[in-house]
Amino acid sequence: MFSDEIERLRHDNLFRHIKDRGPICPPARILINNIEYINFSSNDYLGLSNHPSIIEAANKAIEKYGLGAGASRLLSGGTELHATLEKKIAEFKGSDAALIFNSGYTANISAIPVLASEGDIIFSDELNHASIIDGCRLSKAKKVIYRHRDVEHLSELIKKEHGKRKMVITDTVFSMDGDIAPLKEISDICTQHDAILYIDDAHGTGVLGSGRGALTHFGIKPTPQIIQMGTFSKALGSYGAFIAADKNVIQWLINTARGFIYSTALPACVIAASLEALNIVQNDLSLIKNLWQNREMLFKGLMDLGFYTINSETPIIPIVVGDTNTTLKFSELLMHHNIYAPAIRPPTVKVPRIRVSVTAAHTEEDINKLLKGLRFAK
Ligand SMILES: Cc1ncc(COP(=O)(O)O)c(C=O)c1O
C-alpha cells in the first residue's frame, strides 16, 4: 500500500524523513546521530528551551501536580496554573482574556471554523500557515484569498464581498519567508469594513514589539474586533498556544472550539514552563536585543555574499539557492560544515529554500561559521 505514491515522492526529491535529535547540547547546538551541529533550524528564538529556571519550574510542577493532565480542561484537566497563564498572557497581549490551546495548529483549526461560519466570509493571505488554511477548510464560511501582503488586493476584494460577518486572517511574521504582514493597513481596512482581524502571531510573540508581538510592534491598540493567536512553542521555548481576545470571544471558544473541548489539557509542567518563560521575556529584554543583533549580523553577511533572501525582515531568513535538488545538496554540504539548516521544499513552499532561523543563543562565531559554510556551498 502507498508504495507507488512513496516512490513518486522519492523520484521528485520530495520524500521527507525524520531526524530525531539527541539530548541537550550547548546553546544553539543539536546532536543528530551523535554528531553535533550548529542549529539554524529552530524557532527557539530566545534560546529558552533549555533555560535552567524554566526546566526547574517544569520539574517542580511535575512534583506538585503530577505529569498527565488526565482529562480535558472542561472536565478536570486544568490546574490553577492554567488560569494564571491565561491571565498573564492576556495582560501581555493587552487583551481582555485568553484561552490556552494544546498547540498552534490546534488553535487555528479549532478557532477559525467557529469564528467564521456559514454566511460569513474569510479573507486569507495566500502565504498563511498550513494550520490557518486547514482552519479555513473546516469553516463553512466563504474563503477569499488575497495576494501575499497585498493590501490593495485585500481592499478591492473586501469591498466586493457581502456576508453576515467578515474576518481577515494573516500570519504576522510569515513562517517560511520571514516577512511581516502590513498590519497597520490591514487593521485600517478591517475597521473600515467592520471586519474581525485574526492574527497568527506565532513568530511575532517574543520577537516583535519587545516580545509582546506584532500589535505592539505596529502600535496598534487591541480592540474587541482583534483576535490574537500566539504560541508558547517558539520564542517562549515551551509548548502550546493561546488565543487572546475579548471576553465574549473567549467564552464562545470555550463553548464551541472542538480542539479545546475534546482534547486532554496540557500538563501543568508545560504550563509552568510557559509561565516562567513569559516572566523571563518580560523582565530581560537583553535576549530580544541579542536576537536582533544576531539577525542583523547574519543578514548583512548574506547580503555581502549576494544571497537572495526573498523579503525577510526577521530572524527567519529564507535563502534561495536553486531547484529542489540543488537546495537539498546545499543543505547536505552545510551539514559537512557541522551546520544544520534544512531545505524546505514543495508543497510547504512554492520556491525551495534553505530556511535559516537565527537565535539569541548563537554567537558571532556561529554566524561566521554559517557564512563560511554558505560561501563554500555556493
Ligand atoms: C505561523 C504558524 N502558526 C501556527 C503554527 C503551529 O504552531 P504549533 O507548532 O504550536 O502547532 C506554526 C508552527 O510552525 C506557525 O509557524
The ligand as a Tripos MOL2 file, in Angstrom:
@<TRIPOS>MOLECULE
LIG
   16    16     1     0     0
SMALL
NO_CHARGES

@<TRIPOS>ATOM
      1 C1          2.5100   30.7370   11.6880 C.3       1 LIG1
      2 C2          2.3220   29.4730   12.4440 C.ar      1 LIG1
      3 N1          1.1250   29.2140   13.0030 N.ar      1 LIG1
      4 C3          0.8990   28.0970   13.6980 C.ar      1 LIG1
      5 C4          1.8820   27.1610   13.8790 C.ar      1 LIG1
      6 C5          1.5950   25.9180   14.6470 C.3       1 LIG1
      7 O1          2.0810   26.0400   15.9360 O.3       1 LIG1
      8 P1          2.4390   24.7180   16.7830 P.3       1 LIG1
      9 O2          3.7920   24.3000   16.3350 O.co2     1 LIG1
     10 O3          2.3900   25.1800   18.1990 O.co2     1 LIG1
     11 O4          1.3930   23.7100   16.4600 O.co2     1 LIG1
     12 C6          3.1390   27.3730   13.3310 C.ar      1 LIG1
     13 C7          4.2070   26.3770   13.5510 C.2       1 LIG1
     14 O5          5.0110   26.0620   12.7580 O.2       1 LIG1
     15 C8          3.3710   28.5520   12.5850 C.ar      1 LIG1
     16 O6          4.5490   28.7690   12.0100 O.3       1 LIG1
@<TRIPOS>BOND
     1     1     2 1
     2     2     3 ar
     3     2    15 ar
     4     3     4 ar
     5     4     5 ar
     6     5     6 1
     7     5    12 ar
     8     6     7 1
     9     7     8 1
    10     8     9 2
    11     8    10 1
    12     8    11 1
    13    12    13 1
    14    12    15 ar
    15    13    14 2
    16    15    16 1
@<TRIPOS>SUBSTRUCTURE
     1 LIG1         1 GROUP 0 **** ****
